[in-house]
Amino acid sequence: MPEIDAPKMVRIDFSVPAPLLEQMQELAKDEGWKPAELHRMLWVLGFSAYTEQSNKRLVNDRLRANKAKDKLEPQ
């Protein structure tokens, strides 16, 4: 990841396929973003997408559990 001097930031190192990194860097250049800005945006958007999917799974699990519970209870 690019070096930054931002306060309250944590540096994280990870590996990505070289072609993907090249595409990301090209996009950042075309959009006029600094590489660090692109990396932060990808983290935020990726985390947002992950939490959305996680929340959907949790809701579905709870709905299924409630439905199963309703079937077991006498009416």
N, C-alpha and C positions, 0 to 999 in steps of 0.2 A: 504494500500500500504506500501511497505517497507520504512523504514527511509533512507533518503539520505542526503548527505551534499553538493550536487551539487549547484553551484551558478545559479541564474536566473531561478530557477525552482519553480513551483507552486504546492503545495500539494493539491490533489483532493481525496476525499473519496467517494466511491460508493459501492454498494452491488452487488454481483454476486452469483449465485447458488453455494453452497459448492462443489458439484461434479465437476463443471467447474473449480473452483479455484484449486482443487486438481489435475486435469489434467494439468492445466497450470504450477503448481509448479513441477509436475513430469517431464514435458517437459523441464522446465528450468534446472532442475537438470541433466537430460540426456544430454542436449546440453552444459552444463557447463556454463550456464548464471547465473548471479545474478538475484534474483527476480525483482529488480528495472529495470534491462535491459530488461527483458521480458515484464514488464508492459509498458515501453516506446515503445518498438517495437510494441506491440499490439495497442497502441494508434495511432502510426504513420501509421501502415498498415490499421487499421480500418478507420482512417480519410481519408487516401488516397482512399480507396474503396468507402467511402461515397461521397467524392467530385467527383470521377469519375462518379458515378451513377447520382449525382445531375447535373453534366455538361451534361450528355447524355439526361436527362429529359429536361433541358433548351434548348438544341439544337433541340430536337424533338418538343417541344412546339413552338419554333420559326419557324421551318419548316412548321408545321401545320398552324400556323398563316399566314405565307407567302402564302401557298397554298390556304387558304381560301380567302385571299385578292386578289390573282390572279383570282379566280373564280368570284369574285364580280365586278372586273374591266372590262369594255367593251374593246373588242380588236379591 
